[in-house]
């Protein structure tokens, strides 16, 4: 899709992000979409009915959410029936925009949408004289938890009765455990990308084996025959690697039948990245979303590097791929870097972040959060980054399927 395609009739570029929602077992249950018009020179962002339609038509829900429901924020004109809903009811949860004031028109509109089969999400527990009617039309309600005590959160949960509840702003796994006890059905926040540090026990043998593999693969003195031997002695790794390099997502011009062929055709740096990717995919006891996020970051960093003429795009891929190693292994990044001899460029990007690769990772992180103004402040084109990010999600989903 060309960059011009994702613009509304006034020429405003549409920006899109997504944030996952999780169930109690950390399975991904839905994606909340974040969208806006491109930041204007003063940094302000527009969110209009036209942008909602353009985002849905040009990006497409399936590209972004696969088989998961999309939680989409709609402004008042859609909720009261002034504008038709631009999306099928079975693919979305309609989130009431936070600035919509409950009134009789809104209550009637939500009731009609519920009758038509739409699921309604409230962006906060309803208050005021129409609170009962708003709850009657809702499927779930969001409850902010950041900076609040458990007693305050408990009171909010109790105020909405039997409605499904989403804890918004979960910041750690410790907080997640406390919130589960309050009966939340869904959780959203930055907790997944933070490590569950293993202070009292060593990482599992499987994780230690994967770390050892990464150490061998990224040893600066490793030779191609040594790398071939490392891969070949692990039958599962070799099988998954060959399956991946022969997949459509990898895009090689001809079939590869051996690890040696892959080494010759891809080169050492590219193969290091691919072996690392396949190795991380073997950590099946972690939430699937962690691997998807790692792959999305890797591909997005690589594509932006290629399209902006940056040196060594494969290094950018590795930075994105390894940006969640601490969360995947339950160890601090410093502890991991003591075990895995990554290049100075990669290690610096993952720690201080004060090089080109680290700044690219910051751009992709801002895109993930839907902080489009920050993408611009970091010197990147928010529209181009948003489109590349959606493309990277598709690639990451395909890659994840190939490596299972």
N, C-alpha and C positions, 0 to 999 in steps of 0.2 A: 504494500500500500504506500502510495506517495505521501510525503509530508502534507501536501496541500489538501489531501482527502479529509483529514480530520480537523476541518475548520467549519465554523458555523457560517451562515449566510453573510454575516458582517465581516468575515475574514479573521475572526478570533480563533486562535489555535486551542483545541481542546486537550486538556491534560488529564491523565487518568492514573490512579494508583489503587492498590487493594491491600486490605489488612485481613488476615485470617481470623476466624473464630473457631474455638476448640470446644469439644465436649469434655467430660470429666476424665476420660482416658487419653486425652490429647489427640484424638482424631480430629481432622479438620471437618467442621460441620457446615461452614459457609464462608464466603468472602464478602466483606463490606467494601464497596467501591467508593473511592474518593475521587472527585472530579472537580474541575474548575476551568475557567478560561485562562489563557496564558497571562502571567503577571504583566500589568501595565508598567510604564516607566517608573511610576511612583511605588510599585511593589504591591498594589492592591490586586485582588483576584475577583473575578466575576463568577457568579453561579446563577445562571438563568435557565428558564424552561427550555430555551433553544439549545443550550449546552447539554442539558440532560439528553435530549433527543439525539443530538449529534454524537455524543459519546457512545450511546447505545447502538446507533446505526453504523458508525464508522469503525468502532473497535469490535463490537460483537461480544455478547456475554460468554459464548462458548469459548472464545479465544482466551478469555481471562480467567474464567471460573471452572472450565471443563464441566464435570457433572455435579458440581456443588451449587447450591442456591446463591444468588447474588443479592446482598442487602444493599439497596440503592436508596439514597436520600432524595425525596421528591418535595419540591416547593408546593405552596398552596394551590396554584392553578390545577395541578393534577389531582390533588386530594379532594377538591370540591366539584370536580367534573367539568371544569372549564376547558381542560385539555384532555384528550384521550391518552390512556397509558400506552407508552411506546414499546412495551415488553410483554411477553406472554406470562400469564399469572403463575404457571407452574415452575418458572425459572427464577422468580424473584421473591424477595421479602421487601415490601414497601416500607421504607423508613420515613417517618414524619420528620421533616426538617425542624431543627431546634427552634427556629424563629417563628414557627407557625403557632399562632395563638388559638387555643381551642374555643370554638364557638358553635352555634347550632349548625351552620353550614358544614363545618369540618366534621362534626359528629355524624351528620347525615351522609356525607361523602364516604367516610370510613366504613359506615355500616353497609352502604351500597357496594363498596369494594369487597368487603368481607363476604357479602352475599354472592358476589360474582366469583369468589374463589381465591381472592388475593389474601396473602398473609400480611398483617400490619405489625410494624415494630415502632414502639414509642421511644424517642431519644432520651427520655427521663420519666420518672414516675409522675403521673398526672396529678395536678393540684387544682383547687378551685371547685366551683359548683358543678362543672361538667366532668369531674374526675371519674365518676362511676361510669358514665357513658363512654368516655375514652377507653377505659379499661375493658369495657364490654366488647369493643370493636377490635381489640388488640390480640395479637398472637404471642408477642413477647415484648419485654421492656428492658431498656438498657439502664444499668445502675452504675454510676461512676464510683470507683473505690480508691483512687489515688488520693493520698493525703487525708484519708478519713479513718476514724477508729472502727473497729469491728462492731461496736455497739451502734454507731451511726449507720453503718451499712446494714446491719441486721434490721434496724427500724425501717429502712427503705424497702428491704425485701418483704417484710411483713405487711407493708402498706399496699402492696400490689396483689395480695392474696395468692391465688393459684396460677397466676400468669408465669410463663417461662421467663427466666431472668438471665441477663448477660452482664457479667462483671466487666466493666470497661476500665482499662488502665492498670491491669495486673502487672506488677513490676518484678516479681521474684517467685521462685517456686515455693518458698516459705509462705508467702502471702497466698499463693494459689491453694496450698493445703488448708489454710484457715478458711478461705472462701468456700471451698467444697463443703465444709461442715455447715455452712449457712444455707445450702440447698440450691446454689446457682446451677443452671443447666448448661450455660455456655460461658466462655472466658475469652477475653481479648486483651492484648497488651504486648509489651516488649519482653516478657519473661522468657519466651522460648529461646531467644538468642543469647541468653545469659547462662553461664555454666552452673550446673549443680555440682559444686566443688566437693570432691571426695576427700574429706578431711580425716576420716577414721579408717579408710580402707583403700587398698590399691585398686587401680582400674582392673577390670576383668581380663582374663587371659586373652579373650578375643580382641579386646581393645589394645592390649600390649602387643599382640601379634601384628595388628594393623599399624601401630606406631613404628614397630620395627621395620615393616615393609616400607613405610614412608621414609624412614631413615636411610635404608639401602637405596631406594629409588632416587633420593635427592642428594646422596653423597656426591660432592663435586668431583671426586676422583673415580667415580664408577665408569666402567667401560661398557661399550655396547654388548660384548659377550657376557659380561657379568650381569648386566640388566636382563638379558635374555634368559640367563640361568635362573635368576630370581623369579621371573614370571613363569617360566616353564615348570618349576618344581611345585607350583601351586595350581593344580588342574582346574579348580573352580575359577581362579583369577584369570588364567589363560583363556578359558572358555568364554567368560564374560567379556574379556577384552576383545577377542576376535568377533564375538557377536556384536559388540558395540561398533567396532571400526567398519563392519560390513552393513551397518544399519543406514537407513535413509538419513537419519539425523546427522551422522558423521559426514556423509556426502563425498566419499572417496570415489574416484572414477572407475575403479575395478575391484574385484573381489580379492580379499587378503586371506590366505590359507594358513599362515604360520606367524608366530611371534617375530621371527627373523624378518619376514617380508614387511611386517608392520614397522619394525625398527628402521629398515632401509627407506621405506616410503615416507614415514612421518618424521624421522629425525629424533634425536635424543630429547630435546626440550618438550616437544609436543607429546611424545610418548610418556614422559614423566607425568605430565598433566593428566593424560588419559588414564594411566595406571592409578594415579591418586584418586581420580574420580570413581573408578570402579571399586577401589579399596574402600572408600568412604561409603559407597552404596551397600557394602556388606554389613554395616552397623544397623541391623534390622530392628534392634530393640529401642531405637530412638524414634521420635515422631517423624513420620514421613515428610512433614512440612519442613523439617530442618534440612533434609537433603535437597528438597525442591528449592528452598531458599538459597542454599549454597550453589546449586547449579545455575539458578537464575542470575545470581550475582556474578558468577564466573563468566557466563555467556555475555551478560550486559557489559561488563568491564572490557571483555575482549572485543566485542563489536564496536563499542565507542572508540576504543584504541585504534582499531583498524580504520574506522571512518574518519578519524581526525589525524591520521598519519603518525600516531605515536610509535615509538620504538618497541619492538618485541611484544606484540599483542599476546603471545602465549604466556608471558610473565603476568600480564594483567588478568588473564584467565585464572592462573594459579592463585593470585592474591584474592580474587573473589571466591574461589573454591575453598580456600583455607581460612576465610574470614570468620567462620563459625567453628573452627577446630576446638576452641575451648568449650563451647556448648556441646559438641558431639562427644568429647572425651571426658567431660567433667573435670577438667584441669585448667589451671591458669595458662594463658598464652605463653608466658615466660617459661613455665615448666615444659610445655610442649616444644618450644624452640630449643630448649636444652637437649632434647632427645632427637629432634629432626633438624638436620643441618641445611636449612633453607638458605637460598642466596641472600646476600645483604639487601638487595632491592625488595625482595618479598618480605623478609623479616622486618625491615624498617616500615614498610607499608602496614603491616599487621600490628605494629606496636605504636610508634610515634605518629605514623601516618603523614609525615612531613615531606614526602616525595611525590612524584607524579602519580605513581600507582596508588599511594595512600589517598591522595586527593580525589582520584577517580572513584575509589571505594566510598569516599564520603558523598560524592555525587549520587552514586547508586543507592546508598543508604537513605539519603534525603528523598529520592524518588519513591523508595519503598514506603516511607512514612507519609507520602503525599505532601511533603513540604516543598512545593514547587518553587516558592520564593527563594528557599535556600539553594536549590539547584542553580537558579540564576545567579545568586550571590557568589557561588563557587565558580562562576565563569562558564557554565554550560548552557546550551539552549534547552529550556525545559520541554519544548515540544518534541525536539529530536530525541531527547533522553526518554521521554514517555513512550514514544513509538518503539524505540529500541528495547525498552523494558518489556512491553507487551510481546514483542517478537521473542524475547529471551524466555518469557514464561512458557510460550508454546514449545520452544526447543527443550527447556528443562523438563517439561511434562513428558515429551517424547523420549528423552534420554532416560528418565526414571523408569519408564515402562520397559525400555530395552534392557535395562540392567537388573530387572527383577528376576 
